[in-house]
């Protein structure tokens, strides 16, 4: 697992994971879809939910304050074939992890599906 603390006004930084990847020749590898969901954001977008929450409680108002933590939880590609791991199951595991380790905090979940 990787963890990256984000400062400045980078509430939307987790969405950068949705940017295209490049092959060995520098050509964009097109993605065919994404699965995006959130935890503890109500009906709001993650970015809006964070900004509203921080305004309400007077948190993270300075430029140097950490606005978010970006966790990358990776699984071995063989888990799909060897253990039946699916994108939906990964999403369940990630949400469970966040509920246990970051109770009450907002979290986006972003998965390229192809």
Protein Blocks (a to p, Z undefined) as FASTA:
>chain_A
ZZdddehjllkmmmmmmpccddfkopacddfbdcdddehkljacfklmmmmmmmmnopak
bfklcfbdcddddddfklmmmnopafklmmmmmmmmmmmmmghiacdddddfZZ
